[in-house]
């Protein structure tokens, strides 16, 4: 086993002080770890029974350590905390970092160094179920989805990370077919489409098990795509209608969406000469990306967990809480301005408000900056941009 590294690798985050070691670690991923702490704390605040949490790919163990130190401030619930990393050379580092949890009241700590698939399948054979699973994968995590969902309790939360950015954003289309069973096309809202393709993959695996899903939060920094999804005992009414296709015409920029349940011919795009052609992405998730109510509940917990939520984490949750992810079609104001040849784009919030006044749904995107989502027709959207720029807005 490797010895612990020098003291200059000590790192503080929330209530945790630990050594990161020489493995992969990103300090700027703290907002996602903040979210996981709040989700664990929410479970503690609501639980009427012992809880079981799993950090499946623990690295240096920072998530499990923060869960044990911070989430349990809400109440002294009995918690069984599993911290696993497949690399046995991390055993010494994990043991040292998690030492403070060994004497924590009402907390049972389990550490292991098993391949993720083996741990999940053994848990299923033993009928061991978890309330919270963090699956922080390198590359695409889809091979582990069904095994993870099979050991997630009803109402439990799966926190998923993927560093596979090329295939779901349309830059490696054959890989998107292999990994998602979907066509992926380049799109101005590429981060959002990648999240929707990942949600579709989760939903299909949950439906195979007879379950349903509720997205809690979906976001990205362009390198890593992160999702938190709650598992339901059964699918909601017409949940399958939220699997669909999104089409975009590169020539005119128009967009259209259809549910697979009502799939029919595509309408003409906005090209006046009729020469445009739709490029279709999907099947993907066309339902909500976030649960504003649940995110608001997480934000209300923050004052009870002093130091858990960083300023960046708070900004992220506040931004997502304002955008449930509907309607599906997203537009970049910079692209709209470029198509119109009007120089700078119109003010984003002013465009949203103008579209709402006309009776359309419109919302600032919480996933990508400088974008809005709306069900307004392309012609209305373009005309409103022209009017706002003319008004100096």
Secondary structure, DSSP 8 states (H G I E B T S, - for coil): ------GGGEEEETTEEEE-TTS---GGGHHHHHHHHHHHHHHHHH-SS-EEEEESS-TTSHHHHHHHHTGGGS----EEEEEE-S-GGGHHHHHHHTGGGTT-TTEEEEEE---HHHHHHHHHHTT--EEEEEEE-SS--GGGHHHHHHTEEEEEEEEEEE---TTTTTSSHHHHHHHHSSB----TTHHHHHHHHHHHHHHHHHHHTT-EEEEEEEEE-SS-EEEEEEEESS--TTGGGGEEEEEEETTT--EEEEEGGG-------S-TTS---EEEEEEEE-S-S--HHHHHHHHHHGGGSTTTS-HHHHHHHHHHHT----SS-EEEHHHHHHHHT-SS---HHHHHHHHHHTT--EEE-SSSTTEEEE---HHHHHHHHHHHHHTT-
